[in-house]
Amino acid sequence: MHSVALRYFLAVANTGSLSEASEQLHVTISAISRQIAKLEDEVGYPLFERQPRGMALSKAGELLAAHVRRTLLEGEQVLDEIKALASFDRSTIRIASSEAFARDMLPRVIARFLEKSPGTRFELTVTAPQDVTLRVRNGDADIGLTFSVARDPEIRVEYARSAPIYALMQRTHELAVR
């Protein structure tokens, strides 16, 4: 399977649209369509279900997309590890986080980390909880921090903790006594 075809396939899988993938990749729609057709011939199954408003992955497409994402992440990790041989301090850690972590906890944790590895660079994206999971799954983030995680079989949860939920109100509110 050719890497260009896989790159085009993944762009359509991520966007759900040939035209959006075309804009993203700066490649013509026909070129993307040809590469996907070749890929479908190679695997022997349709990878997309063509719909009036875009393209949805077929079961075969879902399997291939998961494989490609894992392969790309592993490739990035190997390259990062090779670069880290020279110095860990020159790495970049991409974090996707919901707002509460980004405001309260992450600045302290990053500051402590930078004391030990001052050359490390952090890229922080603050987004909605469901987008945190999506960014990790798509490889746009190395780490995701959120209060609610939509379970995704492609993501390994390293740490989870139950947290209490509080209802806040004025002491004089009629529900305060309950």
C-alpha positions as a printed Julia matrix, in Angstrom:
178×3 Matrix{Float64}:
   0.0    0.0    0.0
   1.44   3.31  -1.07
   1.93   6.0    1.57
   0.43   8.77  -0.61
  -2.75   6.74  -1.03
  -2.91   6.12   2.71
  -2.37   9.81   3.45
  -5.2   10.75   1.09
  -7.41   7.99   2.51
  -6.87   9.21   6.06
  -7.6   12.82   5.12
 -10.96  11.77   3.66
 -11.62   9.51   6.67
 -10.92  12.41   9.06
 -12.93  15.02   7.16
 -15.66  12.83   5.67
 -15.36  14.77   2.43
 -13.28  14.63  -0.75
 -13.47  18.4   -1.16
 -12.34  19.13   2.42
  -9.51  16.62   2.07
  -8.58  18.31  -1.22
  -8.38  21.71   0.45
  -6.42  20.31   3.38
  -3.9   18.44   1.21
  -3.73  20.99  -1.65
  -4.43  18.19  -4.11
  -7.21  17.85  -6.69
 -10.31  15.86  -5.81
  -9.74  13.59  -8.81
  -6.21  12.72  -7.61
  -7.56  11.8   -4.17
 -10.4    9.8   -5.7
  -7.99   7.86  -7.95
  -5.71   6.99  -5.02
  -8.65   5.78  -2.93
  -9.94   3.68  -5.86
  -6.47   2.08  -6.2
  -6.4    1.42  -2.47
  -9.87  -0.17  -2.6
  -8.7   -2.39  -5.48
  -5.65  -3.39  -3.47
  -7.56  -4.32  -0.3
 -10.45  -5.83  -2.24
 -13.22  -4.01  -0.35
 -14.87  -0.61  -0.52
 -13.36   1.68   2.12
 -16.1    4.29   2.05
 -19.84   4.42   1.74
 -20.57   7.27  -0.64
 -23.41   9.37   0.77
 -25.22  12.45  -0.56
 -23.43  14.66   1.97
 -19.95  13.18   2.15
 -18.26   9.87   2.68
 -18.48   7.54   5.68
 -16.01   4.78   6.43
 -17.17   1.24   5.7
 -16.25  -1.55   8.15
 -13.15  -2.27   6.05
 -12.37   1.47   6.03
 -12.66   1.65   9.82
 -10.17  -1.19  10.18
  -7.73   0.38   7.73
  -8.08   3.85   9.31
  -7.32   2.43  12.76
  -4.26   0.64  11.37
  -3.0    3.73   9.52
  -3.45   5.93  12.6
  -1.57   3.47  14.79
   1.19   3.16  12.2
   1.55   6.93  11.85
   1.66   7.39  15.62
   4.23   4.64  15.98
   6.3    6.22  13.21
   6.16   9.61  14.92
   7.1    8.01  18.24
  10.11   6.25  16.73
  11.31   9.48  15.11
  10.81  11.32  18.4
  12.76   8.61  20.25
  15.6    8.85  17.74
  15.68  12.62  18.13
  15.53  12.23  21.9
  18.72  10.18  21.81
  20.57  13.46  21.4
  18.6   15.3   24.06
  15.23  14.81  25.67
  15.13  18.55  26.22
  14.43  19.21  22.55
  11.14  17.31  22.31
   7.64  18.7   21.87
   4.71  17.36  23.87
   1.29  18.03  22.34
  -1.5   18.21  24.91
  -5.25  18.48  24.31
  -7.13  19.52  27.42
 -10.53  20.63  28.58
 -10.59  24.12  30.08
 -10.54  23.19  33.77
  -7.25  21.28  33.52
  -5.67  23.94  31.33
  -6.48  26.7   33.78
  -5.77  25.05  37.14
  -3.54  22.01  36.97
  -1.5   22.08  33.75
   0.48  25.29  34.36
   1.86  23.83  37.62
   2.62  20.42  36.1
   4.3   21.93  33.04
   6.38  24.26  35.22
   7.59  21.31  37.32
   8.4   19.32  34.18
  10.35  22.23  32.7
  12.53  22.39  35.82
  13.88  18.94  34.9
  13.76  19.35  31.1
  13.98  23.07  30.31
  14.29  22.57  26.54
  11.0   20.69  26.23
   8.33  22.52  24.28
   4.61  22.16  24.99
   1.79  22.7   22.51
  -1.5   23.04  24.37
  -4.91  22.95  22.7
  -7.85  23.82  24.95
 -11.03  22.29  23.59
 -14.31  20.58  24.46
 -14.06  17.19  26.24
 -15.24  15.15  23.24
 -12.69  16.93  21.03
  -9.88  15.95  23.42
 -10.58  12.28  22.69
 -10.82  12.96  18.95
  -7.49  14.84  18.91
  -5.7   11.97  20.66
  -7.31   9.38  18.36
  -6.34  11.34  15.24
  -2.77  11.83  16.46
  -3.12  15.61  16.83
  -2.23  15.3   20.54
   0.13  13.02  22.46
  -1.79  13.37  25.73
  -5.39  14.25  26.49
  -6.79  15.53  29.78
 -10.53  15.77  30.26
 -13.28  15.14  32.78
 -15.37  13.02  30.46
 -13.99  10.6   27.93
 -15.98   9.01  25.17
 -14.6    5.47  25.2
 -12.6    4.8   22.08
 -10.94   1.41  21.48
  -7.96   3.12  19.8
  -7.1    5.1   22.95
  -5.45   3.67  26.04
  -6.48   5.45  29.23
  -3.41   5.72  31.45
  -5.07   7.26  34.47
  -8.7    7.65  35.5
 -10.15   8.89  38.75
 -13.7    9.36  39.95
 -14.48  12.88  41.07
 -17.41  14.1   43.15
 -19.97  16.4   41.59
 -21.08  19.45  43.55
 -24.14  21.63  43.19
 -23.36  25.22  44.24
 -25.98  27.69  45.4
 -26.5   30.53  47.85
 -27.0   29.51  51.47
 -30.41  31.13  51.41
 -31.63  29.13  48.39
 -34.57  26.81  49.18
 -32.62  23.73  48.02
 -29.59  24.52  50.21
 -31.0   22.61  53.14
 -31.37  19.43  51.03
